[in-house]
Amino acid sequence: MRKRSPTHPGAILREDVFPALGITVSELANRLGISRQTLHSVLAEKSSITPELALRIGTFLGNGPHLWIEKQSKYNLWQAELKLKKVLPKITLFKNNLGVQPR
């Protein structure tokens, strides 16, 4: 497990992307077709980037949705691993009678 959390995609939008756009939060929310509150929640890292929002952002920025979904997924997975760090070592690998491990 990494020692430091991956950056929340909302922080990337807030710190790197949004300032370069030179528009207001209200204008960006309007152009994405979402509420200002929804955008603020993502920028404040209180909400995740959903597949729908990734499609909107990726279309608007021209870099596609995968970048944003992957960043959110990495962030979520790291958070889940941190939460379950004491539980996961107690889970043993399943082996069936044939000795074949499930995929």
C-alpha positions in Angstrom: 0.0 0.0 0.0 1.2 3.5 -0.8 2.2 5.7 2.1 0.3 8.7 0.7 -3.2 8.8 -0.6 -3.7 9.4 -4.4 -4.9 12.9 -5.0 -8.7 13.3 -5.1 -9.7 14.3 -8.7 -11.6 17.2 -7.2 -8.3 18.6 -5.9 -6.8 18.3 -9.4 -9.8 20.2 -10.8 -9.6 22.8 -8.1 -5.8 23.4 -8.1 -4.8 22.8 -11.7 -7.6 22.6 -14.1 -10.1 25.2 -12.9 -7.7 28.1 -12.5 -6.4 27.6 -16.1 -10.0 27.8 -17.5 -10.5 31.4 -16.3 -14.2 30.9 -15.7 -16.4 31.0 -12.5 -17.6 27.9 -10.7 -21.1 28.9 -11.8 -20.2 29.0 -15.4 -18.3 25.7 -15.3 -21.3 24.0 -13.5 -23.6 25.5 -16.1 -21.5 24.3 -19.0 -21.3 20.8 -17.5 -25.0 20.8 -16.9 -24.7 20.3 -13.1 -25.6 22.3 -10.1 -23.1 24.7 -8.6 -23.5 22.8 -5.3 -22.5 19.5 -7.0 -19.4 21.0 -8.5 -18.5 22.7 -5.2 -18.8 19.4 -3.4 -16.4 17.7 -5.8 -14.0 20.6 -5.7 -14.1 20.4 -1.8 -13.4 16.6 -2.1 -16.7 15.8 -0.3 -18.1 14.0 -3.3 -16.8 11.6 -5.8 -16.6 12.0 -9.6 -19.3 9.7 -10.8 -19.2 8.0 -14.3 -21.7 10.6 -15.5 -19.7 13.5 -14.2 -16.5 12.0 -15.7 -18.3 11.9 -19.0 -19.2 15.5 -18.7 -15.8 16.7 -17.6 -14.0 14.6 -20.1 -16.2 15.9 -22.9 -15.8 19.5 -21.8 -12.0 19.3 -21.4 -11.5 17.0 -24.4 -9.5 14.4 -22.4 -12.2 11.8 -22.1 -13.9 10.2 -19.0 -11.3 7.5 -18.3 -8.7 9.8 -16.8 -11.3 11.1 -14.2 -12.8 7.7 -13.4 -9.4 6.1 -12.9 -8.2 8.9 -10.6 -11.4 8.6 -8.6 -11.1 4.8 -8.5 -7.5 4.9 -7.3 -8.5 7.4 -4.6 -11.4 5.3 -3.5 -9.4 2.0 -3.5 -6.7 3.6 -1.3 -9.3 4.9 1.1 -10.9 1.4 1.3 -7.5 -0.3 1.9 -6.8 2.2 4.7 -10.1 1.4 6.3 -9.7 -2.3 6.0 -5.9 -2.6 6.7 -6.5 -4.7 9.9 -9.2 -6.9 8.3 -7.6 -7.8 5.0 -4.7 -9.8 6.4 -7.2 -12.0 8.3 -8.9 -13.1 5.0 -7.4 -16.3 3.6 -7.2 -17.1 0.0 -9.9 -19.5 -1.2 -8.8 -22.7 -2.7 -11.2 -25.2 -4.2 -10.9 -29.0 -4.2 -9.2 -29.0 -7.6 -6.5 -26.7 -6.5 -7.5 -24.1 -9.0 -7.6 -20.6 -7.7 -10.6 -18.4 -8.8 -9.8 -15.5 -11.0 
